[in-house]
Amino acid sequence: MKDCQSCSSATGCYSAHDSINEMYERTTDMGLRTIFDRHEDQQPQCGFGMTGVCCQLCSHGPCRVTAKASRGICGATADTIVARNLVRLASHGAAAYSHHLEEIAKTIKATAAGKTPFKIADEGKLREIAGVVGLDNTKPANELATELADVILSEMRKGSDEPLALVKLFAPATRLEAWEKLGVVPGGVLSEVRDAMTKSMTSINTDPVDLLLTSVRLSLATGYMGLIGTITLQDILLGTPQITKSEADLGIINTETVNIVAHGHVPLVATAVLQASQSEEMQELAKAAGATGIKVYGSMCTGQELMQRQETTAGGFAGQLGNWLIQEYIVATGAADLVMMDMNCSTPGLKTAADRFHTKLVSVDRVVRMEGVTDHIDYEPEKIAEQAKELITMAIEAFKHRGTDIVIPTHKSAAVGGFSVESILGALGGNLDPLLDAVKQGAIKGIVAVVGCTNTRNGHDSQGLTIMKELIKNDILVITAGCMSSAAQIDALMLPEAAEQAGAGLQAVCKALGVPPVLNFGSCVDIGRIGVAVTAIANALGVDPSQLPVAVSAPEYLEQKAVADGIFAVAFGLLTHLGPVPPVTGSPLVTKILTQDIESLTGGRVLVEEDPQKAAQAIIGHIEAKRRALGIEQPVLTR
Ligand code: XCC
C-alpha cells in the first residue's frame, strides 16, 4: 500500500485510480481477497527468484547460487542460470505472440474464402505490403489476402537457418547491418522458439553470452513476426486505426444493459461479438430479458484493439474498463454479465471473484483454460458468426441472474484513441515533416514509448503515470501501448486538454494539431507499431534508430511477452527503461552486458530504475545526449 495521505479510500491507495481504490474497499468489506491482498500475503518474496539465480531445470535442483555455493550441482554459474532463465522467459513471449499471429493469418484466409463475418478492411495496406513482399498486388483482394497470409505463415515456419524475409524487407539498413554482424538475424519464429527451448534445457547451452544472443535472435523474430507481422495483418483484416473518441474507467458501466467484457489480446471474437450484438435478433433477445440493449466493454489489450478502431457509441462498444490488474474489480461491480477470455492475462483470481457474483467466464481461445471454468467456446474463424451469437445468448442468460448488489464507481474519462503511423500522417497533412521539424526545432525534444504491463510490485499505474507526466512536462511526446494505455486514458492524459500539463513547446504542437501529449498506439502487440514509427522517422532523417532522441520505458512490465518486447527494443537500438528489476541481477555478467556492453553492439541498452522520477530524469538525459550528438540545438531543460 502507498504511504499517501490524500486518498479518500478507507483501505488506502493501492492504485493510481480512485475507482480501483473504491472497488478494493468494497471487496475488502465483502471479505473477497483480491490481487492487492495476495500481493501482501506473498511478502517477503524470494530473493533467489528475484535475482534469477534459482535453477529448477533438473531433479538435482532447485539449486540456488549463494556466497557459500557459487555454482549449481552441475557446475552452472549464476551467469549461466540467469541467462538461461532469461531465454526461457523470452521464448514464452515469442510463442504467445506467434499464436496471436497465426490466429490472425488463419482468419484472413477464412475471410478471403467468405467464411467469416469479417471482410478485408484495409485493401490499400494489403496491396502495399503484398507488393513489398514480392506478390503481384494487382490481383483481386481476396486472392491477394490469401497469398499474403500464406507468406506470413511460411515465414513463421521457416528454419532457423533461413533468414526472415520480413527482417530484410522492413528493418532499417543500418539495423540489419548491426544484426548481421552479431549473427542474430533470425529465421522462422517457431524454429527460433524450438532452438531457444532446446538450448536452454539442462546442460545443452551453458554459455551465458551465447544464451543472451539467443534471446536477441528470438526477440527480433518476435518483433518482425509477432509484433509487426501481427499488427500488419490485423490492420488489413480489421482496419488501420484512425482517430477515435472513446471513454475509459469503471464509470462507463451501464447497469441497464447486458454487459459483455472483451478481455485479452486477440480481438477477433470481440469484434465478431460487437458486430453480432447490434443485430435485431440479439437486441430483441436482450430486451425480452429486461435489458435496454447490449454493450461490449474493452478490457486490457483486446479493449485497446477495439478502442483503436471504434468510437464509443450509444450501443455497441462502450469504451475501455482498464488494464489487466483491475479484472477482479470489474466483476466486483456486480454488473459484468459475461467475460470472454481470449489469450492472455486472465488471472485465476478472476474465477474467485466471479464465484461471488453472477458473472459467467468463458474461455474463447483453445489455449485458454482456467480451473473451475467449464464454458469454452474456442474461436474458429469459420464458426465465429454462430459462436458470437452463442456468447451473447449466454450473456443475456447471465443478465437474468444478475443480483441487486451493484456498485459502479462514478469515475470515467474521455479519451482519444486510434493513433498509428497512418493516422499521424493524416493529422500532419500527409508527411512526417511537421513532426520532424518540431523535433529539430526543439518544440518536441524527443519521443518516448511508455509501454507494457502494470503490476502490484511498483504500484498500479502510478510509476507509469509519474514518468509520462514528467516527460510531457519536459516537451517529450509520449506514445503508449498495452496496459500503460489504460493508465493514461483513465488519468485523462489522452485528451487534447492534457496539453496543459505539457511544456510550452509540446503544448503548442498539441494545440496546433488538436492531439493529446500522450498518444494511444493501442495494445501490447502495437509495440510493433512503435517499431514501424521509429523506422519511418529514422529513414526520413537518414539515421540509425539508435541516433534518435527516442527511448522506451516499460515502467511496470510484468510478463514474458514484455521480456521479448524489451529485448527487441534494445536490439532496435533504443534505451529501454525497466521499472521492476528484471531477474538478472544475480549475474554480474548478464547485468553488465544488458545495461552497458550491449550498447556498443546494438546501440541500445537496458536502464533499470525503480524510482520513477529518477527514471524520467535519466530518460530526459538520454534524449538530451542524443539531440547533442545529432547537432540539434536547444537541449531539454528539466523543469
Ligand atoms: Fe497483459 Fe496486454 Fe502486459 Fe497488460 S500489457 S499485463 S501482457 S494486458 Ni500487454
Boltz pocket constraint, residues with backbone or C-beta under 6 A from the ligand:
constraints:
  - pocket:
      binder: B
      contacts: [[A, 264], [A, 265], [A, 300], [A, 301], [A, 323], [A, 324], [A, 344], [A, 345], [A, 452], [A, 453], [A, 454], [A, 481], [A, 482], [A, 483], [A, 484], [A, 523], [A, 524], [A, 525], [A, 558], [A, 559], [A, 561], [A, 562]]
      max_distance: 6.0
